[in-house]
Structure formats: C-alpha cells, structure tokens
C-alpha cells in the first residue's frame, strides 16, 4: 500500500489552519488599531501642546501691548497734567491733539481735569461741556484715591460708566499737586472695547 506524501495536509491540519489564519489576521488588525490609536493620541497631545504654546505666546504679546499702551497713557496724562496745572492751555491742547493722533484709533476716549472740589473743569467730551451744571466726580474711586494721598501716583481705575455718556471707560489718572497738596486730578480715559479687542 502506498503511503500518502508528507506534503499533503490532513483534514485536521486544515481545520487548525482555518482557525489560526483568522486569529493571526485578527491579531494583526488589533495591533494595527492599537498603533493607530497610539499615533492619534500622540498627535492630539502634540497638537494641544502646540496650541498651548501659541496661546501663551499670544498672551505675552497682548500683555506687552497693553503694558506699552498704559505706559504711553501715563506719559501723556503726566504731560497734559503738568501743562494744564502750569496754565499752559495751548500746550495742553496740543498734547491732547497729539495723543489722539498718535495712539491707535479708538484707544483714547477723552481727557479731563477735575478740580480740588471734584468739579470737571476741562473735558474733551462735548457731552460734558454741554451739561447745564458742572459735573462732580467726588464719588468716583480715582478721585478719592488721589484726594486721600498727596503723592504723585498713577491710578488705573477699573472700567466704569461715564456720567455724561453712559459708556464704559478705563481711567488712567494722576493727581494735580500744588506744593505737595492735592489740587485736582488729570484723567485720560481709554476704551475697554479697544483693550479687549
């Protein structure tokens, strides 16, 4: 009797092969899917990392921009205050015009001066100048801040609504001092909408 060749597979071997091949394929697919999920996780982490770095860079750039704007506003309010206090109305008006021309459009809302009694005696807002009575600002935080100190100190008021126009402004203020005594406040108001933008 002739024996079967050794290369032929038996039915048991074929059945085993029929089970093993799909398992190998399933294992290969599982390994591929795990690698794909790992790659997606790494890509997501890298994307979030890059986005976080970008946000941090933008935040630092914006902070520097706001810091520069506030430093410029402080410089302008000092110059305006000194000229106004010295009675140099033409120079003070020239400083106001130059500030409106050199600051970014929409950054500055107006300039004002409140005297020692808190009465607004100068303003670049037409609405304030056309009021039947002079406006008093003794209830405002910036006025109290400077009236209680006899120190040339910058004060940046949190956003407030103006009495005259009912619009929001950020007030950058310096006191007017006369021989070390409080004599009023010089104000430049900035637009919170500009700062937020």
Backbone as ProteinMPNN parsed JSONL, in Angstrom:
{"seq_chain_A": "XXXXXXXXXXXXXXXXXXXXXXXXXXXXXXXXXXXXXXXXXXXXXXXXXXXXXXXXXXXXXXXXXXXXXXXXXXXXXXXXXXXXXXXXXXXXXXXXXXXXXXXXXXXXXXXXXXXXXXXXXXXXXXXXXXXXXXXXXXXXXXXXXXXXXXXXXXXXXXXXXXXXXXXXXXXXXXXXXXXXXXXXXXXXXXXXXXXXX", "coords_chain_A": {"N_chain_A": [[0.84, -1.148, 0.0], [0.502, 2.174, -0.795], [1.97, 4.972, 0.685], [0.752, 8.146, 1.869], [1.858, 11.268, 0.475], [4.168, 13.341, 2.288], [3.803, 16.038, 2.163], [1.208, 16.649, 1.895], [-1.681, 17.934, 3.447], [-3.529, 17.051, 6.271], [-6.983, 16.633, 7.081], [-7.435, 17.496, 9.663], [-5.266, 19.132, 10.083], [-5.863, 21.1, 8.229], [-8.166, 22.142, 9.323], [-7.143, 23.232, 11.654], [-5.454, 25.129, 10.559], [-7.391, 26.739, 9.364], [-8.5, 27.878, 11.584], [-6.312, 29.203, 12.76], [-5.332, 31.097, 10.873], [-7.405, 33.152, 10.608], [-7.252, 34.047, 13.278], [-4.649, 35.04, 13.393], [-4.872, 37.079, 11.532], [-6.813, 38.673, 12.85], [-5.334, 39.311, 15.138], [-3.284, 40.78, 13.944], [-4.793, 42.924, 12.916], [-5.721, 43.981, 15.331], [-3.298, 44.791, 16.538], [-2.526, 46.724, 14.653], [-4.663, 48.572, 14.941], [-4.255, 49.35, 17.615], [-1.761, 50.629, 17.371], [-2.502, 52.659, 15.657], [-4.355, 54.044, 17.275], [-2.601, 54.849, 19.286], [-0.899, 56.51, 17.818], [-2.734, 58.495, 17.113], [-3.335, 59.519, 19.643], [-0.833, 60.537, 20.377], [-0.566, 62.463, 18.365], [-2.743, 64.147, 19.001], [-1.943, 65.011, 21.566], [0.406, 66.385, 20.877], [-0.654, 68.365, 19.234], [-2.301, 69.753, 21.073], [-0.29, 70.641, 22.788], [1.201, 72.334, 21.096], [-0.81, 74.205, 20.534], [-1.247, 75.238, 23.089], [1.233, 76.437, 23.588], [1.165, 78.391, 21.619], [-1.04, 79.945, 22.453], [-0.01, 80.88, 24.871], [2.143, 82.412, 23.921], [0.724, 84.369, 22.484], [-0.704, 85.525, 24.6], [1.388, 86.652, 26.102], [2.329, 88.492, 24.221], [0.062, 90.148, 23.931], [-0.137, 91.121, 26.548], [2.221, 92.603, 26.707], [1.652, 94.514, 24.781], [-0.567, 95.843, 25.931], [0.654, 96.778, 28.254], [2.507, 98.558, 27.157], [0.743, 100.392, 25.989], [-0.54, 101.406, 28.299], [1.653, 102.52, 29.633], [2.305, 104.518, 27.804], [-0.066, 106.023, 27.971], [0.134, 106.884, 30.606], [2.405, 108.514, 30.442], [1.429, 110.502, 28.71], [-0.735, 111.532, 30.21], [0.652, 112.627, 32.35], [2.172, 114.644, 31.08], [0.11, 116.22, 30.002], [-1.227, 116.94, 32.394], [0.792, 118.415, 33.741], [1.173, 120.573, 31.995], [-1.398, 121.684, 31.97], [-1.743, 122.316, 34.696], [0.213, 124.236, 34.94], [-0.927, 126.306, 33.662], [-0.709, 126.456, 30.944], [-2.55, 126.4, 28.526], [-2.632, 126.198, 25.697], [-0.464, 124.48, 25.147], [-1.31, 122.214, 26.561], [-3.617, 121.564, 25.122], [-2.41, 120.985, 22.683], [-0.986, 118.701, 23.379], [-3.109, 116.967, 23.874], [-4.258, 116.807, 21.285], [-2.092, 115.655, 19.895], [-1.916, 113.204, 21.209], [-4.366, 111.98, 20.509], [-3.853, 111.68, 17.807], [-1.578, 110.022, 17.707], [-1.924, 107.707, 19.285], [-3.379, 104.422, 18.898], [-6.233, 104.307, 16.726], [-9.322, 104.873, 18.315], [-8.452, 104.087, 20.812], [-8.073, 106.048, 22.821], [-10.532, 107.748, 24.671], [-11.281, 110.199, 25.951], [-9.982, 113.262, 27.449], [-9.72, 114.765, 30.681], [-10.08, 117.132, 33.409], [-10.437, 117.357, 36.83], [-11.208, 119.593, 39.395], [-10.045, 120.57, 42.731], [-12.366, 120.353, 44.207], [-13.682, 118.372, 42.945], [-15.046, 119.005, 40.656], [-15.577, 118.858, 37.216], [-13.571, 120.656, 35.22], [-12.375, 120.809, 32.802], [-12.746, 119.182, 29.73], [-12.532, 116.943, 26.98], [-14.756, 115.856, 25.943], [-17.647, 116.62, 24.277], [-20.186, 116.216, 25.288], [-19.888, 116.461, 28.053], [-19.165, 119.11, 28.296], [-21.444, 120.395, 27.499], [-23.33, 120.125, 29.436], [-25.9, 121.374, 31.634], [-25.215, 121.894, 34.288], [-22.105, 121.866, 36.046], [-20.242, 118.891, 36.141], [-19.726, 116.692, 38.891], [-17.223, 114.658, 40.367], [-16.652, 113.537, 42.783], [-17.569, 111.212, 43.88], [-16.295, 109.201, 42.607], [-13.956, 106.504, 42.38], [-11.264, 106.973, 41.586], [-10.927, 109.686, 42.132], [-11.228, 109.853, 44.949], [-9.098, 108.193, 45.635], [-6.822, 109.716, 44.889], [-7.318, 112.11, 46.303], [-7.026, 111.396, 48.951], [-4.355, 111.021, 49.23], [-1.23, 112.659, 49.052], [0.519, 112.274, 46.92], [2.357, 111.84, 43.967], [1.079, 109.665, 42.1], [0.345, 107.021, 39.894], [-2.878, 105.973, 38.913], [-4.963, 103.422, 37.908], [-8.111, 103.072, 37.052], [-10.636, 100.606, 37.51], [-12.826, 99.468, 34.832], [-15.443, 101.798, 34.299], [-18.714, 103.304, 34.077], [-19.267, 106.287, 32.316], [-20.412, 109.423, 33.609], [-21.529, 111.308, 31.882], [-21.875, 110.228, 29.232], [-22.657, 107.642, 29.587], [-21.126, 105.499, 28.8], [-18.66, 102.855, 28.778], [-15.447, 103.162, 30.274], [-11.869, 103.042, 30.824], [-10.038, 104.526, 33.256], [-7.12, 106.39, 33.379], [-5.228, 107.957, 35.656], [-3.721, 110.826, 37.242], [-2.674, 112.745, 40.076], [-3.162, 116.283, 40.547], [-0.913, 118.307, 41.972], [-0.177, 120.876, 44.298], [2.365, 122.458, 45.67], [2.751, 120.136, 47.199], [0.183, 119.602, 48.04], [-3.068, 118.224, 47.452], [-4.722, 119.089, 44.495], [-6.507, 118.494, 42.557], [-7.397, 116.33, 39.746], [-5.971, 114.824, 36.901], [-7.077, 113.28, 33.948], [-7.019, 110.616, 31.624], [-9.026, 108.826, 29.517], [-9.446, 105.49, 28.491], [-10.572, 103.206, 25.98], [-12.357, 100.369, 26.911], [-13.288, 98.515, 25.108], [-11.482, 98.719, 23.0], [-9.171, 97.833, 24.366], [-9.951, 95.236, 24.998], [-10.247, 94.203, 22.48]], "CA_chain_A": [[0.0, 0.0, 0.0], [1.32, 3.38, -0.93], [1.718, 5.97, 1.745], [0.446, 9.493, 1.355], [3.037, 12.138, 0.515], [4.271, 14.094, 3.528], [3.456, 17.447, 1.953], [-0.236, 16.841, 1.896], [-2.213, 18.265, 4.755], [-4.674, 16.258, 6.685], [-8.163, 17.457, 7.35], [-7.235, 18.1, 10.98], [-4.325, 20.236, 9.879], [-6.59, 22.156, 7.51], [-9.061, 22.803, 10.266], [-6.314, 24.058, 12.53], [-5.027, 26.272, 9.746], [-8.572, 27.582, 9.181], [-8.669, 28.627, 12.834], [-5.127, 30.003, 13.055], [-5.21, 32.225, 9.932], [-8.233, 34.286, 11.041], [-6.73, 34.584, 14.539], [-3.474, 35.851, 13.059], [-5.386, 38.3, 10.877], [-7.432, 39.474, 13.906], [-4.248, 39.839, 15.966], [-2.634, 41.833, 13.143], [-5.693, 44.085, 12.887], [-5.717, 44.559, 16.687], [-2.023, 45.501, 16.702], [-2.599, 47.904, 13.786], [-5.583, 49.53, 15.558], [-3.599, 49.904, 18.805], [-0.74, 51.572, 16.913], [-3.228, 53.806, 15.115], [-4.877, 54.799, 18.427], [-1.442, 55.467, 19.945], [-0.468, 57.614, 16.955], [-3.728, 59.565, 17.242], [-3.139, 60.111, 20.966], [0.386, 61.353, 20.308], [-0.868, 63.619, 17.518], [-3.612, 65.019, 19.778], [-1.117, 65.63, 22.607], [1.304, 67.329, 20.223], [-1.482, 69.487, 18.781], [-2.647, 70.533, 22.259], [0.942, 71.27, 23.269], [1.495, 73.456, 20.206], [-1.856, 75.214, 20.724], [-0.979, 75.876, 24.386], [2.385, 77.326, 23.411], [0.714, 79.526, 20.8], [-1.874, 80.784, 23.31], [0.89, 81.53, 25.82], [2.867, 83.448, 23.177], [-0.224, 85.45, 22.205], [-0.997, 86.203, 25.859], [2.543, 87.502, 26.429], [2.352, 89.6, 23.259], [-1.029, 91.061, 24.282], [0.227, 91.78, 27.804], [3.237, 93.615, 26.384], [0.969, 95.582, 24.049], [-1.357, 96.61, 26.899], [1.613, 97.458, 29.126], [3.033, 99.688, 26.385], [-0.34, 101.371, 25.863], [-0.738, 102.059, 29.591], [2.827, 103.363, 29.888], [2.123, 105.698, 26.955], [-1.153, 106.825, 28.544], [0.668, 107.537, 31.805], [3.285, 109.589, 29.984], [0.596, 111.578, 28.152], [-1.511, 112.198, 31.27], [1.603, 113.469, 33.112], [2.484, 115.837, 30.295], [-1.128, 117.004, 29.96], [-1.445, 117.478, 33.734], [1.793, 119.434, 34.047], [0.896, 121.752, 31.176], [-2.653, 122.269, 32.436], [-1.512, 122.896, 36.029], [1.055, 125.424, 34.776], [-1.708, 127.327, 32.969], [-0.339, 126.466, 29.521], [-3.695, 125.782, 27.86], [-2.295, 125.853, 24.309], [0.401, 123.296, 25.18], [-2.148, 121.089, 26.99], [-4.457, 121.197, 23.971], [-1.528, 120.367, 21.685], [-0.716, 117.346, 23.875], [-4.34, 116.19, 23.641], [-4.349, 116.536, 19.834], [-1.02, 114.711, 19.535], [-2.274, 111.875, 21.737], [-5.423, 111.404, 19.659], [-3.27, 111.334, 16.503], [-0.521, 109.007, 17.772], [-2.416, 106.447, 19.841], [-4.204, 103.692, 17.925], [-7.599, 104.848, 16.618], [-10.303, 104.286, 19.228], [-7.871, 103.728, 22.117], [-8.365, 107.125, 23.779], [-11.903, 108.259, 24.595], [-11.247, 111.637, 26.236], [-9.154, 113.827, 28.525], [-10.499, 115.62, 31.575], [-9.458, 117.606, 34.637], [-11.353, 117.675, 37.932], [-10.512, 120.464, 40.352], [-9.939, 120.077, 44.096], [-13.722, 120.067, 44.685], [-14.25, 117.281, 42.149], [-15.818, 119.537, 39.539], [-14.88, 118.756, 35.93], [-13.396, 122.0, 34.675], [-11.895, 120.679, 31.422], [-13.028, 117.87, 29.129], [-12.577, 116.905, 25.517], [-16.066, 115.329, 25.559], [-18.64, 117.674, 24.079], [-21.326, 115.933, 26.16], [-19.603, 117.02, 29.384], [-19.106, 120.57, 28.206], [-22.763, 120.951, 27.21], [-24.247, 119.899, 30.56], [-26.319, 122.634, 32.249], [-24.443, 122.054, 35.52], [-20.795, 121.221, 36.023], [-20.275, 117.528, 36.663], [-18.878, 116.408, 40.046], [-16.742, 113.274, 40.371], [-16.167, 113.201, 44.127], [-18.0, 109.847, 44.204], [-15.513, 108.246, 41.817], [-12.837, 105.873, 43.085], [-9.981, 107.614, 41.276], [-10.854, 110.975, 42.809], [-10.973, 109.551, 46.366], [-7.748, 107.635, 45.725], [-5.831, 110.797, 44.857], [-7.615, 113.121, 47.323], [-6.56, 110.9, 50.25], [-2.89, 110.962, 49.211], [-0.565, 113.807, 48.446], [1.638, 111.616, 46.269], [2.202, 111.745, 42.51], [0.966, 108.227, 41.877], [-0.547, 106.586, 38.817], [-4.015, 105.137, 39.305], [-5.748, 102.903, 36.777], [-9.423, 102.727, 37.586], [-11.335, 99.543, 36.774], [-13.821, 100.049, 33.913], [-16.626, 102.439, 34.895], [-19.577, 104.03, 33.132], [-19.127, 107.735, 32.477], [-21.637, 110.13, 33.995], [-22.091, 112.103, 30.779], [-22.267, 109.477, 28.032], [-23.084, 106.309, 29.999], [-20.311, 104.495, 28.113], [-17.614, 102.292, 29.633], [-14.089, 103.653, 30.063], [-10.823, 102.739, 31.804], [-9.456, 105.831, 33.55], [-5.723, 106.476, 33.786], [-5.261, 109.25, 36.34], [-2.619, 111.343, 38.065], [-3.142, 113.913, 40.834], [-2.555, 117.601, 40.362], [-0.433, 118.713, 43.289], [0.299, 122.25, 44.406], [3.197, 122.492, 46.88], [2.528, 118.926, 47.972], [-1.229, 119.454, 48.424], [-3.967, 117.782, 46.395], [-5.387, 120.222, 43.858], [-7.355, 118.002, 41.48], [-6.997, 115.096, 39.067], [-5.93, 114.796, 35.438], [-7.611, 111.975, 33.509], [-7.166, 110.188, 30.233], [-9.845, 107.608, 29.547], [-9.209, 104.553, 27.4], [-11.718, 102.377, 25.63], [-12.222, 98.953, 27.249], [-13.528, 97.737, 23.884], [-10.191, 98.665, 22.313], [-8.272, 96.972, 25.13], [-10.41, 93.848, 24.859], [-10.048, 93.778, 21.092]], "C_chain_A": [[0.904, 1.235, 0.0], [0.964, 4.367, 0.169], [1.489, 7.342, 1.123], [1.705, 10.349, 1.426], [2.998, 13.002, 1.776], [3.835, 15.55, 3.36], [1.959, 17.694, 1.964], [-0.723, 17.068, 3.321], [-3.408, 17.386, 5.063], [-5.829, 17.181, 6.972], [-8.055, 18.125, 8.722], [-6.307, 19.291, 10.853], [-5.007, 21.394, 9.168], [-7.533, 22.898, 8.442], [-8.264, 23.727, 11.211], [-5.859, 25.32, 11.792], [-6.183, 27.246, 9.542], [-8.85, 28.403, 10.443], [-7.513, 29.597, 13.074], [-5.056, 31.247, 12.162], [-6.121, 33.384, 10.341], [-7.754, 34.891, 12.354], [-5.508, 35.45, 14.291], [-3.901, 37.17, 12.408], [-6.005, 39.228, 11.93], [-6.367, 40.094, 14.802], [-3.53, 40.96, 15.238], [-3.474, 43.102, 13.101], [-5.697, 44.765, 14.254], [-4.435, 45.351, 16.927], [-2.024, 46.797, 15.882], [-3.495, 48.976, 14.423], [-4.983, 50.15, 16.822], [-2.536, 50.923, 18.415], [-1.387, 52.84, 16.362], [-3.769, 54.682, 16.255], [-3.743, 55.514, 19.149], [-0.951, 56.667, 19.136], [-1.439, 58.79, 17.053], [-3.582, 60.282, 18.584], [-1.913, 61.015, 20.966], [0.152, 62.608, 19.476], [-1.732, 64.625, 18.271], [-2.812, 65.747, 20.858], [-0.186, 66.681, 22.012], [0.538, 68.572, 19.763], [-1.865, 70.373, 19.955], [-1.435, 71.274, 22.798], [1.286, 72.494, 22.415], [0.471, 74.574, 20.38], [-1.627, 75.957, 22.046], [0.188, 76.848, 24.286], [1.984, 78.576, 22.629], [-0.13, 80.498, 21.636], [-1.0, 81.55, 24.304], [1.674, 82.651, 25.144], [1.962, 84.642, 22.895], [-0.545, 86.233, 23.475], [0.15, 87.121, 26.259], [2.611, 88.711, 25.494], [1.27, 90.629, 23.596], [-0.701, 91.822, 25.561], [1.256, 92.877, 27.556], [2.601, 94.798, 25.659], [0.164, 96.465, 25.008], [-0.441, 97.396, 27.83], [2.184, 98.693, 28.428], [1.981, 100.782, 26.249], [-0.541, 102.126, 27.176], [0.45, 102.957, 29.962], [2.742, 104.642, 29.053], [1.034, 106.615, 27.493], [-0.682, 107.551, 29.795], [1.567, 108.713, 31.427], [2.469, 110.783, 29.483], [-0.182, 112.296, 29.253], [-0.589, 113.054, 32.149], [1.881, 114.777, 32.377], [1.284, 116.781, 30.26], [-1.368, 117.694, 31.304], [-0.491, 118.629, 34.027], [1.535, 120.716, 33.259], [-0.374, 122.455, 31.649], [-2.449, 122.983, 33.776], [-0.668, 124.163, 35.948], [0.326, 126.547, 34.039], [-1.37, 127.453, 31.492], [-1.407, 125.724, 28.709], [-3.375, 125.362, 26.427], [-1.438, 124.588, 24.254], [-0.407, 122.06, 25.587], [-3.038, 120.62, 25.85], [-3.635, 120.538, 22.869], [-1.195, 118.929, 22.089], [-1.921, 116.445, 23.629], [-4.452, 115.831, 22.163], [-3.319, 115.502, 19.402], [-1.35, 113.303, 20.022], [-3.342, 111.219, 20.883], [-4.871, 110.974, 18.3], [-2.292, 110.169, 16.58], [-0.957, 107.682, 18.384], [-3.25, 105.726, 18.788], [-5.625, 104.257, 17.898], [-8.559, 104.103, 17.553], [-9.756, 103.942, 20.598], [-8.219, 104.779, 23.179], [-9.792, 107.614, 23.555], [-11.903, 109.766, 24.849], [-10.228, 111.964, 27.322], [-10.066, 114.688, 29.398], [-9.625, 116.061, 32.747], [-10.58, 117.906, 35.628], [-10.579, 118.53, 38.93], [-10.551, 119.861, 41.753], [-11.304, 119.724, 44.694], [-14.402, 118.949, 43.894], [-15.097, 117.728, 40.98], [-14.982, 119.424, 38.27], [-14.799, 120.153, 35.335], [-12.813, 121.984, 33.263], [-12.254, 119.283, 30.954], [-13.009, 117.993, 27.62], [-13.881, 116.296, 25.026], [-17.064, 116.477, 25.436], [-19.828, 117.476, 25.012], [-21.115, 116.493, 27.561], [-19.635, 118.538, 29.369], [-20.474, 121.192, 27.977], [-23.769, 120.701, 28.332], [-24.64, 121.239, 31.183], [-25.569, 122.923, 33.544], [-23.103, 121.357, 35.348], [-20.91, 119.858, 36.705], [-19.301, 117.38, 37.825], [-18.493, 114.923, 40.018], [-16.198, 112.865, 41.741], [-16.559, 111.788, 44.539], [-17.179, 108.782, 43.47], [-14.285, 107.764, 42.582], [-11.52, 106.608, 42.844], [-9.83, 108.949, 42.002], [-10.532, 110.772, 44.288], [-9.551, 109.046, 46.57], [-6.708, 108.751, 45.798], [-6.061, 111.835, 45.955], [-7.086, 112.699, 48.697], [-5.041, 110.835, 50.344], [-2.355, 112.271, 48.62], [0.698, 113.308, 47.761], [1.353, 111.555, 44.764], [2.247, 110.265, 42.129], [-0.024, 107.953, 40.752], [-1.674, 105.754, 39.409], [-4.749, 104.726, 38.034], [-7.039, 102.379, 37.362], [-9.991, 101.538, 36.818], [-12.391, 100.17, 35.854], [-15.05, 100.577, 34.663], [-17.45, 103.073, 33.775], [-19.405, 105.526, 33.388], [-20.465, 108.341, 32.851], [-22.317, 110.754, 32.776], [-22.622, 111.256, 29.629], [-22.763, 108.071, 28.337], [-22.347, 105.208, 29.236], [-19.205, 104.031, 29.054], [-16.25, 102.857, 29.252], [-13.165, 103.095, 31.145], [-10.077, 104.049, 32.014], [-8.024, 105.701, 34.054], [-5.558, 107.879, 34.364], [-3.971, 109.538, 37.1], [-3.152, 112.547, 38.833], [-2.461, 115.191, 40.349], [-2.186, 118.075, 41.764], [0.077, 120.143, 43.23], [1.034, 122.367, 45.739], [2.902, 121.308, 47.801], [1.098, 118.705, 48.431], [-2.055, 119.047, 47.213], [-4.731, 118.974, 45.844], [-6.266, 119.788, 42.689], [-6.769, 116.756, 40.84], [-7.017, 115.314, 37.559], [-6.265, 113.375, 34.994], [-7.453, 111.797, 32.009], [-7.955, 108.899, 30.29], [-9.575, 106.796, 28.279], [-10.456, 103.708, 27.173], [-11.5, 100.934, 26.042], [-12.451, 98.062, 26.028], [-12.246, 97.629, 23.081], [-9.248, 97.72, 23.03], [-8.668, 95.51, 24.991], [-10.15, 93.315, 23.461], [-8.607, 93.437, 20.811]], "O_chain_A": [[1.914, 1.305, 0.7], [-0.202, 4.552, 0.518], [1.958, 7.65, 0.027], [2.525, 10.179, 2.329], [1.925, 13.349, 2.268], [3.528, 16.216, 4.349], [1.512, 18.838, 2.035], [-0.226, 16.461, 4.27], [-4.19, 17.038, 4.178], [-5.649, 18.393, 7.091], [-8.555, 19.235, 8.898], [-6.543, 20.339, 11.454], [-4.744, 22.555, 9.484], [-7.68, 24.118, 8.362], [-8.678, 24.847, 11.51], [-5.881, 26.423, 12.338], [-5.973, 28.459, 9.547], [-9.382, 29.51, 10.357], [-7.736, 30.711, 13.549], [-4.751, 32.336, 12.648], [-5.645, 34.517, 10.415], [-7.832, 36.105, 12.54], [-5.354, 36.494, 14.925], [-3.352, 38.232, 12.704], [-5.754, 40.433, 11.913], [-6.474, 41.259, 15.186], [-3.201, 41.981, 15.841], [-2.954, 44.21, 13.23], [-5.677, 45.994, 14.332], [-4.481, 46.46, 17.459], [-1.576, 47.84, 16.36], [-3.134, 50.152, 14.443], [-5.175, 51.338, 17.079], [-2.417, 51.968, 19.054], [-0.891, 53.947, 16.57], [-3.657, 55.907, 16.209], [-3.902, 56.656, 19.579], [-0.627, 57.713, 19.698], [-1.018, 59.947, 17.073], [-3.693, 61.506, 18.653], [-1.952, 62.126, 21.494], [0.615, 63.691, 19.836], [-1.486, 65.829, 18.193], [-2.976, 66.952, 21.049], [-0.013, 67.754, 22.59], [1.029, 69.694, 19.891], [-1.773, 71.597, 19.866], [-1.552, 72.424, 23.223], [1.621, 73.555, 22.942], [0.829, 75.752, 20.376], [-1.796, 77.175, 22.107], [0.137, 77.949, 24.833], [2.417, 79.684, 22.948], [0.038, 81.714, 21.545], [-1.228, 82.735, 24.549], [1.852, 83.722, 25.725], [2.378, 85.791, 23.047], [-0.648, 87.46, 23.441], [-0.082, 88.245, 26.705], [2.914, 89.822, 25.929], [1.52, 91.833, 23.553], [-0.954, 93.023, 25.655], [1.165, 93.959, 28.136], [2.97, 95.948, 25.896], [0.207, 97.692, 24.909], [-0.726, 98.547, 28.159], [2.324, 99.749, 29.044], [2.293, 101.966, 26.38], [-0.696, 103.347, 27.17], [0.266, 104.029, 30.538], [3.069, 105.725, 29.539], [1.182, 107.837, 27.478], [-1.052, 108.702, 30.023], [1.488, 109.782, 32.032], [2.781, 111.932, 29.795], [-0.283, 113.523, 29.242], [-1.011, 114.1, 32.642], [1.834, 115.862, 32.957], [1.423, 117.987, 30.461], [-1.674, 118.885, 31.35], [-0.907, 119.687, 34.501], [1.664, 121.817, 33.796], [-0.417, 123.684, 31.721], [-2.917, 124.105, 33.971], [-0.808, 125.06, 36.779], [0.895, 127.616, 33.816], [-1.711, 128.453, 30.86], [-1.206, 124.592, 28.268], [-3.796, 124.293, 25.986], [-1.663, 123.723, 23.409], [-0.214, 120.982, 25.026], [-3.198, 119.419, 25.635], [-4.118, 119.628, 22.196], [-1.131, 118.042, 21.238], [-1.767, 115.293, 23.222], [-4.712, 114.676, 21.824], [-3.627, 114.586, 18.64], [-1.091, 112.324, 19.322], [-3.243, 110.034, 20.565], [-5.363, 110.015, 17.706], [-2.177, 109.401, 15.625], [-0.412, 106.635, 18.033], [-3.774, 106.365, 17.876], [-6.157, 104.643, 18.938], [-8.599, 102.873, 17.575], [-10.521, 103.539, 21.475], [-8.609, 104.438, 24.295], [-10.214, 107.862, 22.425], [-12.46, 110.529, 24.059], [-9.698, 111.088, 28.005], [-11.047, 115.261, 28.923], [-8.589, 115.463, 33.04], [-11.539, 118.611, 35.312], [-9.435, 118.225, 39.266], [-11.044, 118.747, 41.932], [-11.386, 118.885, 45.592], [-15.561, 118.62, 44.147], [-15.797, 116.916, 40.374], [-13.824, 119.839, 38.243], [-15.814, 120.758, 34.99], [-12.76, 123.021, 32.6], [-12.087, 118.311, 31.692], [-13.415, 119.009, 27.056], [-14.103, 116.22, 23.817], [-17.29, 117.215, 26.395], [-20.419, 118.45, 25.478], [-22.067, 116.953, 28.191], [-20.084, 119.168, 30.326], [-20.66, 122.382, 28.229], [-24.945, 121.035, 28.187], [-23.813, 122.147, 31.258], [-25.314, 124.085, 33.861], [-22.983, 120.385, 34.602], [-21.594, 119.709, 37.717], [-18.178, 117.881, 37.762], [-19.306, 114.056, 39.697], [-15.378, 111.951, 41.841], [-15.954, 111.219, 45.447], [-17.365, 107.588, 43.703], [-13.662, 108.518, 43.33], [-10.753, 106.841, 43.778], [-8.733, 109.302, 42.435], [-9.655, 111.449, 44.826], [-8.88, 109.411, 47.535], [-5.826, 108.735, 46.656], [-5.098, 112.387, 46.487], [-6.736, 113.551, 49.514], [-4.498, 110.616, 51.426], [-3.002, 112.892, 47.776], [1.793, 113.829, 47.977], [0.234, 111.251, 44.349], [3.31, 109.7, 41.873], [-1.086, 108.57, 40.672], [-1.451, 104.932, 40.297], [-5.105, 105.559, 37.201], [-7.058, 101.374, 38.073], [-9.844, 101.468, 35.598], [-12.805, 101.306, 36.089], [-15.612, 99.907, 35.529], [-16.95, 103.339, 32.682], [-19.4, 105.972, 34.536], [-21.519, 107.838, 32.461], [-23.542, 110.727, 32.661], [-23.701, 111.532, 29.104], [-23.242, 107.378, 27.439], [-22.881, 104.115, 29.048], [-18.856, 104.728, 30.007], [-15.934, 103.012, 28.072], [-13.609, 102.726, 32.232], [-9.543, 104.621, 31.064], [-7.753, 104.995, 35.025], [-5.725, 108.872, 33.656], [-3.248, 108.639, 37.529], [-3.985, 113.292, 38.317], [-1.349, 115.173, 39.82], [-3.049, 118.222, 42.629], [0.681, 120.565, 42.244], [0.413, 122.375, 46.803], [2.814, 121.459, 49.019], [0.816, 117.735, 49.134], [-1.779, 119.468, 46.09], [-5.308, 119.765, 46.591], [-6.722, 120.628, 41.913], [-5.782, 116.196, 41.318], [-7.947, 115.907, 37.012], [-5.801, 112.399, 35.583], [-7.719, 112.71, 31.227], [-7.599, 107.979, 31.027], [-9.488, 107.327, 27.172], [-11.279, 103.529, 28.071], [-10.546, 100.312, 25.575], [-11.872, 96.98, 25.927], [-11.946, 96.567, 22.535], [-8.593, 96.895, 22.394], [-7.803, 94.64, 24.877], [-9.869, 92.131, 23.275], [-8.269, 93.061, 19.689]]}, "name": "protein", "num_of_chains": 1, "seq": "XXXXXXXXXXXXXXXXXXXXXXXXXXXXXXXXXXXXXXXXXXXXXXXXXXXXXXXXXXXXXXXXXXXXXXXXXXXXXXXXXXXXXXXXXXXXXXXXXXXXXXXXXXXXXXXXXXXXXXXXXXXXXXXXXXXXXXXXXXXXXXXXXXXXXXXXXXXXXXXXXXXXXXXXXXXXXXXXXXXXXXXXXXXXXXXXXXXXX"}
